[in-house]
């Protein structure tokens, strides 16, 4: 896996790990962090982060594809980390992989680990361990029947046909020297134990196993270097009878193809742990295999190119298997004993000119001293040199009147001062003090006096500083309490003060100001005004009221019946009444009020008609003018009409519009006049009426006659009771009659209207399917109303659709329905039908079956859908989005979106691009009749070449060569691509001659015949037995009567011949006898 590319994206490491974690740096880039002092950093780098514990931590790096790793540990912010440790090697063993033990970082703080390939060495994967307890077991991954038991790996149990593989998770680099050491236990079953253990290096991956049984878990494994320890004799592989070891490659376990071996080991199935060591040195491609301290295999072989295809990286581990025979086979990799060296970190600061450990410049230094267990302890020092610095500029602000003390000196005035001192480390230092004095100015602005016009005063602050300082607070002390503001509104006389608090850096200044507010509310003092009596002969210039004199500047206002009638100090008067004078002091706005009465002498004639005007109208067609008159008789009364004499009577009757004036003159020639305006208004109200239709959905309306008359009352005759308003609210159809009377002149107008009520519009309710999808292709939309006899019109965004209440649609749109009542009232409503068709999106990817990949993986990426089913060539109905198959053909995936029911189908073809040669072979056996065997090979597919490798290491490129040597022939068929075929053909030899045992007797006087039998006959095809007289017998059981030499000729099925002769003796010779008398002698009467 990959880790972070920089400190801020670092991968978190737990400090409670018990085993190595595997990471790969090959995909990372340069983080851009400053190059560490050691380790030849050229990039790229991998970053981890961890939190320091309260215990010491161990950090171990295990090289892999990254063959020479270096590390650094950082602290601080991830954007600007500081290096604490920098280790490039193992300070105990001198190895390339750093191992360190540290405990002087701060517990709870976050730190970072940086790993990179040193000096541009090979990059790749590596193992990392961070924890408090050292790991004790290499990190192997087991497969098949293998399992990890404590510090060992049980590859197989005592069971038949098991297979176990275990691979270390970090690849080994064959471009670097290395040693692997292990203990192997092959079980304790010797005659019936099998099959053995292999030490294997292979570049196929960490999840690969080979064949079972005689394959020892490694047979058929390409790209492999196999060091086998075989405990079973397999004649077909050329195994010796004893347990043995050999070096095989690329999954070929036949010994004719072995690179080295086999070499016999004696009995290793003895239940004892056997020590095995493998050494590799890339300088000469040399290898050594040591068994129990004895070098058993060694040599030089280009494993990188011949086994790994040029790659130097390979996974390594162990394989084992059992077949019909078995054993408990266990491998125990020698546990790495980790002995990390200790490191410590310090930060040192010295003055310029001094030294620390001989160092005189700032930097990161590493010193070494002997540590425990023969290791080297490193101290990582960050040295800071305090150079003789430029004078330190110190700017300081104080308040006016304050002091500032520095290095025993006291300063009060603004200026620049030079102070010579020492740092806490004793280094010379110069301070340039720039002392600033804050000088504020403060004043309070605003009126200082309340009066009758001013009952509140706004006080503001005029404030200034000699430096631009914004952090200022204002606090007021007033007769009513404390306020915080830069201005206040005062309503009470008294003392007002403000304190200004000034904050700047570490200076705090206070400045104050105060003011007193007064009050002037004394009104002016004036004399009273005498009352005034006006006679009819009083001169005009004496008919006045005069304001009293006063030394202050005054303004005057004269009032009669609370009406302002003058503003001067002299007021002409002609009306009897009580007059009021307001005298206002212009300096303080205060007012003094006095009254004066004006009287008109009662002897002056007085006349009052009683009205200023009257109006003739439709109700009042004439008026009687009867004025009230007081005068000293005798007197003269005169009425005028529009300045034309009318009458001398006191009372007159008028019916014409105009100005009527009455005048009277008494005996003192005092006169009085009054007049009245008579106007006429007989205009009837204007009345315009229009019939009314109460609109749809409106239950009532106002009758609103059109009239220019404003003062009118109405009298209605109607179908409903009205309150005689001019604009009544009605809710009933019918005829409405109105009489409109003008209340000012009582003239009238009449009219009538017809009111029609249309009624409510239909209420529409629309229901139905609002979504079209792959399940619902037609949506039924239903419109219903709360009225009968309704007419419907349906529209979509394009045209009219239907006048039925129900429509069926298959197009997304907004569908509008208009419902008409019998009175023509209509209602519009709409119903949106949307289309919600989400089709699954399928992405199908598949490998190609070839000789490197015997199975193809089909990956289905599905968006917005789920699997409905697969249709496969083998009809096995898979349900997963990933199929691993070795069957070619089309694989069809049907998907469905559950929400919308929409389906998507896609297919992909699995193609077999492998082209392994297809061949047949007819085996031949070397026999006596056929000393030459033909390697009868028939290849039915295209191929490029054929190579036969004979048991005697000679070779032939003929398709079917003729051979005479028995044994294993290695057949290599070259084809285009990667499907070359390697197999072993065994040519057997059968030259065993027939064998038999001959059983026969003798012919004598008792037995004139005997048996001639062949017993224990082996490998005999035909038998020919020839008697002395050339009689021929062909059976294995014969009865003969002839004595002499018999020839036995046997021919086996393999053409081999065995010839032999036997002799059957005849013991029937008649003894010679001399008879002195004639006696008949016969064999049947020997004693005669």
Phi, psi and omega in degrees: 000167184252151180246186186297153184265349179201171184301323185285344176245023184298148178276131183286133176250131174283144178269007178253022179294150175239001181209168180289148171250141184259128178227162182232125182265357189292337181266000183271169178237180179287125183289340181087356177290146183310140183298130179291160185297319184247163171098006174050053185292123173236359182082166353280180182222156177244141185238139174234161175227151178208163176253126184294136178268177177275000178247165177290148182243149175247131176242120180238138175242130179250118181293151176215243172298328170277102193277339183220074185283154172228157183223160170215145177246132185239160171227182178089198181287142182295339179277343180212067186288154180245130182284133177252313180234147177216106186235132183247345183215175174278113186278007174254312185258347186081006179290174186277344186264120181297139173220123184216154180235126184218152181212008185255019170274162186280121178301140179088346179275154179267136179229169186230143177245130180245128181236135179208161176282127187288133174055034178071019179293171183306139182258167177151216184274161179202160176256146178224138176230132174224120181183181181261343179241127184294143176291149182239352183225132175301151188268094179257149172250128184257155180223162178058235187269001183283149177209152180270127177238105183055243183261015182232169179238116175275110184280315177218153172262179179282065179223150182284149172057048173258161181213132179222138177225147177214129184234135175288139190285342179257128180293150176262146183254113181284356173277357178239149177289148176202166178225133173242131183233143185202162171248132182238133175240117187266010182092181183237014178260112185269294184297325184251018181265146180194163003243344179133183182229145176239139165267119191234138170241124185211153183250022181278331182139169185274020182218048188235136174225152179260209187278161180270184175059233183297346179283350177052031178078000184237348182298141178077006182271108180288171174051050188220148169246119191240122174251103189264146170238098192261128183248016181218138180274120174244103185301326182294341179261000181078027181288141168289169184290329185269166172302142190207168178230151177202165177249110179244163181226152168055035172080003180267109184265002179284130186292334174302338180259003182296144176286324180210140180093184009280153175235132185283149184241000189077200180274113177254000175269063187244010180073009183257146174284126180251133182275126180237134177231134175240126178245139178229134176230111185288346184299326177233019184052038186263147180225154175222137174236118185247131181237118181050043176084358181251131176288115184252329178222139175200162180160191179235128180207135181280080182295322184302312184274323185278339183245321189253010177064028178097347178278139179272351184264138179209147170281148181226152182173207189225147175227155176201162178202166172229162176233234175294330174255161188209172175199157173275106189247121188232139176237136180235098175301139179297120184294132178288127176267107182275134179225075185292143177279150180276149175225152176223161184229138177217153175242125185234136177235129178226165179276158176301138182095342176267173179221157176223119185054030180086358180270135183236003180235150177296143178164186180252120186238151177234124176244152184234148175208158180301135177247194181281161176056030179075007180273169177256124177273132179250137171248121180262117187245128170259106185262128177243123178262120175276102181292158174294099193281164170297155179307138181278123181271120178243118177256129186225138177249134172229164178276155177301121181100345178275171178237158174230126182252135179210126177051043176083359179252151181243132182234137179233337185256149178294139179165182179247127185234148177249125181237132179257130185209189177233151174283174180294341176269002180086011179278142178298144181211144177240132180246125173261111182267119173256097185267124178249133178253122181276117182243107179266154169236141187216135174213153179254126181251145177143163176302155179245012185215134169271150172211195184291342178261333184249107178253358174214146183231129175271120178257123177244167185248131168258106189229140180211152178230153178279355174228148181286094181241127183257344183273086185226137175238144181242128179234124181260141167249119184234167176300341182256003178130196185255137178228150175244108180188164176270357174205153179222164173249116181266140178233001184229134175292156179143193181270136177234127179231153178229136173249129179253120177261124184245126180241127174207121186051239180256017177265143178222113185242149177231133174227144186231157173209155179215161178208155179247135177255133181253177178220136176231104181229032180271121178287161179290152178255117180228159179280163177285161177255134180287148177294157183235131175247128183249127175257167182294339180254014176288131180299154182296317184289353176257356178272063184222157169246135185241131178289145179293155178280151180206143181291339180279163175278119185239149169251145185240145172224124180257137181231141170231121185052045176064018177249126180293124183236357179185156181229006179268172178284344178241131183237113173292142181228151177213359184243135177289140178161183179260120182256138181243135177245126171256121177251118184247126177289122183288348181274326182235359177076005182279149191237140170239135183244133175226157182242156174213143181256141174245125180247144173253130183300131183295345182279352178285134180302143178227137179222135181219110178294328180104344178221146171279328180202158175220155182236128172281136180214192185291343178260317180256102184263350174205158179233146172259117180267113183232085185288161173264126187232133171233127178197163176268114181284165358286165180210174183233126181250134180223129171257135174240147174238109182055047179066015176245131181307139181240311186192159171254008179283156176289324183244136176229151176251130184235145175219015179238145178287151180153187180255121180252123183238136176240132177232147179224140177235125183269190184290338179269012183063018172278140184238158173217144184225143171214153181217162179218142177261121175256120177243171183231138178217097178238024181278122179289151179300140175282131184224119177237124181239143175229141177302152187238135168247116177286119189296169177301142176070007177250122185272342179209171179202168177261134167277121186236083178299145177271119179210146177269354181277138182257326182261082183226158171233153184242149174231116188253143164243120191205168179292344180231159182284125180244161182261020176063026168286154179293322180242076183285155175269121184240155179218016183232136177286153178147193181257132182240123178249142184227140167244121186252122181245129176280119184285350179270327180235359175063020174275153189231156173217148183230160177182175179211158179222161174251129181250128178244136182249116182280331177091183184283151171284154179297144170271123183258136171237124182248131176226164178144188179278125183258001182225125172268133174216195183285349176265313180260104181266333176238131178258127176267123181245128185241127175251128177233154179227173179264011182232163177261169177054045182264141175254134182248146170227121178257138177225154164244195184288355185247314189201176174291143183246307189194159173246019176269156179288340183240132175231155175239127185230155178228020181233132177294133182186175170260117184259126186250132176240137176241124181251128181250131173277169178300335180271003178092002177286139184226156177227136175256140172213160182226158181217118183268128174251120180254161176252122181237080181244097177260111180268135176300146175253126184246134170238113181253131176229143181215144170285171173251133176289125175214189185288340176274330181235103184282348177228147178259144175253121177260121177249127179250118172264122185239125175244133178063039178189172176230166181286127173268311172186161172255145169245113187239160180299332181261003176053041180267002172053062177290160181239354183268160176281355178236129179236129173250120189216154172244014181256126181278165178130186182270134176246117185251128180251123175256124180239160181217141169269111187300326185290317185254349182075005182282144184238153175224136180238137176215155182228154174218145182258129172270121186248137175266104181268001179287149178226055179296144181294140176254122186218161170231150181222128175259115185285143175239153177238136177285123182228178178293327180274342181224079183290342177250126178257140177261125174283085192279088184255132176233117181254118185268352179248171181292142177211166183258318181201164178231135176231123173258129174250119187278163177301335179266021176067009168276169184218167179209147177252010177288154179291314182225076182287159176261127186233162181234357185256127175283162177133194182268123177255123179273118181258126175239117178252117181270128176231167176288132182102206186250020186256033175303149182245131172236126178211166181247128176249124181263127174256116182268163178236134178227091179237029179279122181285157177298147177228151181193167172242135183262130177243123179206166180237206179235161175258124178220193184290338178272329184235103180281353177217163179216162177274141172235097186242147174253117180252161179050050182283127178233141173053041181249125179265314180221151182230132176228117178247124183249127182278171179301333181261019177068021168288145185245130175244142181236015183247160178276347177237117185223154173241124184237154180239358187254132176270160180132195183271124175253132177263126178250120180239116178243138178237123179282170178294340179267007178086358180282144188241138171235123179244141176206160178236143173229159178239128175259122184275150176242117181247062180236024177294132181275127179296148176281132184227139175254121183248130181276344177227162180289116177229135176277112181250134175218167179294338183273346179224072184290341183261008182293000000 
